[in-house]
């Protein structure tokens, strides 16, 4: 059994999937989105977070057995409330073997993978095929814009989106609306063209920009430097996305 590093476990969450859930946040992310609201999830190793309230360590190592035992203690209440366990991050696929082992040890609970989609195909399949639902982020379709704002190419993401559509697991496309970056009519139209007709697509969620995103950066010794105008009014053009013939929700 492998071990993994988790930076947070949140119980009784209601925004990370259906029902009441326990959300597990895995350390490490290959993307460097300038709007990231979990900067403590970007580095792979545990790190000290400093605030006026004191210091705490963001990141704890668990074996797959230890984490599964912790989650299984909550299984009855999660099932009773039509919920389950959500694996998020960071990017949980960076620790795909560990996450897969934890899932295999869970006591019949609904599993949701919340992912950027940036991973090798084997890592993606390893966790997605064990899940009941996938939240799949789709930020930018244009490769140059994706590299500029996230630091990585989006080819692996678009490839895994195609994989997602054939493995038989339902999925939700989630679009973080960043002013002047992801919320443009051109990007939303490109997203429609990308997801239209994909088997398994449940809906598209639009995630309004969180202006509190930069609040935690100083605590982990980072500087929040958004490469966009935070004060710009969001373009929430649901009409464009409705051409994809799937429900659109502002989350």
C-alpha positions in Angstrom: 0.0 0.0 0.0 1.3 3.5 -0.9 1.1 6.6 1.2 -0.2 10.0 0.2 -0.2 13.6 1.4 -3.4 15.4 2.2 -3.7 19.1 3.1 -7.3 19.2 4.3 -10.2 16.9 5.0 -13.6 18.8 5.2 -16.6 17.0 6.6 -20.3 17.8 5.9 -19.6 19.7 2.7 -22.5 20.4 0.4 -20.8 22.1 -2.5 -18.4 19.3 -3.6 -20.9 17.0 -5.2 -24.4 15.5 -4.4 -25.6 15.2 -0.9 -23.5 15.6 2.2 -19.9 14.8 1.6 -16.4 14.5 3.0 -13.9 16.2 0.8 -10.3 15.1 0.7 -7.8 17.6 -0.6 -4.6 16.1 -2.0 -1.3 18.0 -2.0 0.4 18.9 -5.3 -0.8 20.5 -8.6 1.0 20.7 -11.9 -0.9 23.9 -12.8 0.0 27.4 -11.6 -3.3 29.2 -12.2 -3.0 32.8 -11.0 -6.5 32.6 -9.6 -5.9 29.5 -7.5 -7.7 29.7 -4.2 -5.9 26.8 -2.6 -2.2 27.9 -2.8 -1.3 25.5 0.0 -2.3 22.7 -2.3 0.2 23.5 -5.1 3.4 22.2 -3.5 3.7 18.4 -3.2 5.2 18.5 0.3 3.8 19.6 3.6 4.5 23.3 4.4 4.0 25.8 7.2 1.1 28.2 7.0 1.6 31.4 9.1 -1.3 33.7 10.1 -2.1 36.1 13.0 -3.7 33.1 14.6 -0.4 31.1 14.6 1.2 28.4 12.6 -0.1 25.2 11.2 1.2 22.5 8.9 -0.6 22.1 5.6 0.0 18.5 4.6 -0.3 15.2 6.5 0.9 11.8 5.3 -1.6 8.9 5.4 -1.3 5.4 4.2 -4.2 4.2 2.0 -5.4 2.1 4.9 -5.4 4.9 7.4 -7.3 7.3 5.2 -9.8 4.7 4.2 -10.5 3.8 7.8 -11.0 7.5 8.6 -13.5 7.9 5.7 -15.3 4.6 6.4 -16.2 5.9 9.9 -18.4 8.4 8.2 -19.8 6.1 5.5 -23.2 5.5 7.2 -24.0 9.1 7.6 -22.8 9.9 4.0 -25.0 7.2 2.5 -27.9 8.3 4.6 -27.7 11.8 3.2 -27.2 10.7 -0.4 -23.6 11.9 -0.3 -20.1 10.4 -0.4 -16.5 11.2 -0.7 -14.9 13.8 -3.0 -11.2 13.7 -3.9 -10.0 17.1 -4.8 -6.8 19.2 -4.5 -4.4 20.4 -5.6 -4.7 17.8 -8.3 -5.6 14.3 -6.9 -4.3 12.6 -10.1 -0.8 13.5 -9.1 -1.3 10.8 -6.4 -3.5 8.5 -8.5 -2.1 5.2 -7.2 -2.7 6.3 -3.6 -6.2 7.6 -4.4 -7.2 4.5 -6.2 -6.1 2.3 -3.3 -8.1 4.4 -0.9 -11.2 4.1 -3.2 -10.8 0.3 -3.3 -10.9 0.2 0.5 -14.0 2.3 0.9 -17.3 0.8 2.2 -19.7 1.3 -0.7 -19.8 5.1 -0.8 -20.3 7.4 -3.7 -17.0 8.6 -5.0 -16.5 11.9 -6.9 -13.2 12.9 -8.6 -12.7 16.7 -8.9 -9.9 17.2 -11.4 -8.2 19.6 -13.7 -7.9 16.7 -16.2 -4.1 17.3 -16.4 -2.5 13.9 -16.1 -1.3 10.9 -18.0 -4.0 8.8 -19.5 -3.2 5.8 -17.2 -3.4 8.0 -14.1 -6.6 9.6 -15.3 -8.3 6.2 -16.0 -7.1 4.7 -12.8 -9.1 7.1 -10.7 -11.9 8.2 -13.1 -13.0 4.6 -13.7 -13.3 4.0 -10.0 -15.5 7.1 -9.5 -19.3 7.5 -9.8 -19.1 11.1 -11.0 -16.3 13.4 -12.2 -16.1 17.2 -11.9 -13.9 18.1 -14.9 -12.4 21.6 -15.1 -12.3 23.2 -18.5 -10.7 26.6 -18.2 -9.4 27.6 -21.6 -9.5 25.9 -25.0 -6.9 28.0 -26.8 -3.5 26.4 -26.1 -1.5 29.6 -25.9 -3.9 31.2 -23.5 -4.0 28.1 -21.4 -0.2 28.1 -21.2 -0.1 31.8 -20.3 -2.6 31.6 -17.5 -2.0 28.1 -16.1 1.6 27.4 -16.9 0.9 24.1 -18.8 -0.4 23.0 -22.2 -4.0 21.8 -22.4 -3.4 18.9 -24.8 -3.4 16.3 -21.9 -6.6 17.8 -20.6 -8.4 17.7 -24.0 -7.2 14.1 -24.5 -8.5 13.1 -21.1 -11.8 14.8 -21.9 -12.2 12.5 -24.9 -11.3 9.5 -22.6 -13.9 10.7 -20.1 -16.6 10.6 -22.8 -16.0 6.9 -23.5 -15.4 5.3 -20.1 -19.1 5.4 -19.1 -18.8 7.6 -16.0 -21.0 10.7 -15.9 -19.2 14.0 -15.7 -19.8 17.7 -15.1 -17.8 20.3 -16.9 -16.8 23.1 -14.5 -15.7 26.5 -15.9 -14.1 28.9 -13.4 -15.1 32.4 -14.7 -12.1 34.6 -14.5 -12.7 38.2 -15.7 -11.4 38.8 -19.2 -9.7 35.4 -19.3 -12.1 32.5 -19.2 -15.4 34.4 -19.4 -15.0 35.7 -22.9 -17.6 34.9 -25.5 -14.8 33.3 -27.7 -13.7 31.0 -24.9 -17.2 30.0 -23.9 -18.1 29.3 -27.5 -15.0 27.2 -27.9 -16.0 25.2 -24.8 -19.4 24.6 -26.4 -17.7 23.3 -29.5 -15.5 21.1 -27.4 -18.2 19.5 -25.2 -21.2 19.4 -27.5 -22.5 15.8 -27.9 -20.0 14.2 -25.5 -21.6 11.0 -24.1 -21.8 11.1 -20.3 -21.9 14.9 -20.0 -24.5 15.8 -17.3 -24.2 19.7 -17.3 -21.9 22.6 -17.4 -21.3 24.5 -14.1 -20.1 28.1 -14.3 -18.1 29.1 -11.2 -18.1 32.9 -10.5 -14.8 34.4 -9.7 -13.8 34.3 -6.0 -12.4 37.7 -5.1 -11.0 36.2 -1.8 -8.7 33.9 -3.8 -5.6 35.8 -2.9 -6.2 35.9 0.9 -4.0 32.8 1.7 -1.0 33.4 -0.4 1.0 35.4 2.2 0.4 32.6 4.7 2.4 30.2 2.6 5.1 32.7 1.6 3.7 33.4 -1.9 2.7 36.6 -3.6 -0.7 36.9 -5.2 -0.1 38.5 -8.6 -3.2 38.1 -10.8 -2.5 38.6 -14.5 -5.9 40.0 -15.1 -8.2 42.8 -13.9 -10.0 41.6 -10.8 -12.4 44.6 -10.9 -13.7 43.8 -14.3 -17.3 42.7 -14.4 -17.8 39.1 -15.2 -19.4 38.1 -18.5 -21.9 35.3 -17.5 -23.2 34.5 -20.9 -25.2 31.3 -20.3 -26.9 31.7 -23.7 -23.7 30.6 -25.5 -23.3 27.5 -23.4 -26.9 26.5 -23.8 -26.1 25.8 -27.4 -24.3 22.7 -26.1 -27.8 21.2 -25.5 -27.0 20.4 -21.8 -28.1 22.2 -18.6 -26.0 25.1 -17.5 -25.8 26.1 -13.9 -24.2 29.0 -12.1 -22.7 27.2 -9.1 
